[in-house]
Amino acid sequence: MREILTDMDDKSLQERNPMRDVQKQTALPKRFYSQVTVGEDNGAFLVLLDGKSVKTPAKKVFALPIKSLAEAAVEEWAAQETLIDPAKMPITRMANSAIDGVVDKTEEVMDEIIQFSGTDLIFYRADSPSGLVELQANAWDPIVEWAASELGAKFVITEGIIHVMQSSEAIDAYTARLKQYASPFVLTGLHSATTLLGSALLALAVAEGRLSAEDAWQAAHVDEDWNITHWGTDDEAEARRAFRWADMKAANLLISSKNT
């Protein structure tokens, strides 16, 4: 069910995502630096390669709003060995998107999240087997109830995959809270989390401190974990999930910059 409902998942969302425009990569460059450190300039934090600041693909200064984010990016750059592989640098990729793309397209990025909130993963439930129905309810009902009580967003829950139109009042209430996160870095993290979780509500719950990134990740994978329990998994699926979890942790770090 998760794959059917997540119409903004990896390929479809990224292909029409303005952030994807600044993430296109060519041949991997060789590592050309020895030392990676954190610098500071006018209250922003920089990644320094042999003392020189990193630039984004658009040649802007790679300046981050909080030191912990810069430290995490430094770890990514330091971990590169012979080649610099952006696939293994989710914080750097997302920060590049924030600086080069989202800063000038906040309304467009926000609109994509809002659009997704009307077809959220957690609104569409299985009608069987009973074990899965219970797991979905336990993981998702508290977030639906939180949205209603804290955001004033009363969403409709249904069984199956037939689209159910959510009320404009619910979408407007969600939108009003989302607009508090218009900072390019935070919004980039929220957009990425929405994609990775398949849920705009779970992503916002992370931003609001209602869920940890770990709890949101677990809630988003109820269906997948049910299938794994009953049918098993394979190395490729596990590797893909680990890759996406690394991206989710990076998204959470960007979301945490809201406190600056």
FENMO-V996373 format. One record per pair of residues at least 12 apart in sequence whose ideal C-beta (glycine too) atoms are under 6 Angstrom apart, sorted by the first residue. I is the first residue (numbers start at 1). J is the second residue. D is the distance in whole Angstrom. If there is no record, write none. Layout:
I&J&D / I&J&D
//
This chain:
1&223&5 / 2&198&6 / 2&223&5 / 4&161&5 / 5&121&6 / 5&124&5 / 6&198&4 / 8&116&5 / 13&195&5 / 18&101&5 / 18&105&5 / 18&108&6 / 19&97&4 / 19&101&5 / 19&102&6 / 21&101&6 / 22&57&6 / 22&96&6 / 22&97&5 / 22&100&4 / 22&101&4 / 23&93&6 / 25&86&5 / 28&83&4 / 28&85&6 / 29&84&5 / 30&83&6 / 31&80&5 / 31&84&6 / 33&49&4 / 33&50&5 / 34&50&6 / 35&50&6 / 36&49&6 / 36&74&5 / 36&77&5 / 36&78&4 / 38&70&5 / 38&71&6 / 38&74&6 / 44&63&4 / 45&64&5 / 45&67&5 / 45&70&4 / 46&63&6 / 47&62&6 / 47&73&5 / 47&74&6 / 47&77&6 / 56&96&5 / 56&99&5 / 56&100&5 / 57&96&6 / 58&100&4 / 60&99&5 / 65&185&6 / 65&257&5 / 65&260&5 / 66&257&5 / 66&260&5 / 69&253&6 / 69&257&6 / 72&91&5 / 72&253&6 / 73&91&5 / 73&92&5 / 76&89&4 / 76&91&6 / 76&92&5 / 90&246&6 / 90&247&5 / 90&250&4 / 91&250&4 / 94&188&5 / 94&192&6 / 94&250&6 / 94&254&6 / 97&188&5 / 98&184&4 / 98&185&5 / 98&188&4 / 102&184&4 / 102&187&6 / 102&188&5 / 103&184&4 / 106&182&6 / 106&187&6 / 109&187&6 / 109&191&5 / 113&191&6 / 113&194&5 / 113&200&5 / 114&175&5 / 116&194&6 / 116&200&5 / 117&174&5 / 117&200&4 / 118&166&5 / 118&171&6 / 120&199&5 / 120&200&6 / 120&201&5 / 121&198&4 / 121&199&4 / 122&140&4 / 122&199&5 / 123&155&6 / 123&157&6 / 124&161&6 / 125&159&5 / 127&159&4 / 132&226&5 / 135&222&5 / 136&222&6 / 139&219&4 / 139&222&5 / 143&201&5 / 143&205&6 / 146&210&6 / 147&201&6 / 151&173&5 / 151&177&5 / 152&173&4 / 153&170&5 / 153&173&4 / 153&174&5 / 154&170&5 / 155&170&5 / 181&207&6 / 185&254&5 / 185&257&5 / 186&255&6 / 186&257&6 / 186&258&5 / 188&254&6 / 189&251&4 / 189&254&3 / 189&255&4 / 190&203&5 / 190&207&6 / 192&251&4 / 193&251&4 / 196&244&6 / 196&247&6 / 196&248&5 / 197&216&6 / 197&220&4 / 198&220&6 / 199&220&6 / 202&216&5 / 202&219&6 / 202&220&6 / 207&255&5 / 213&248&6 / 213&252&4 / 217&248&6
//
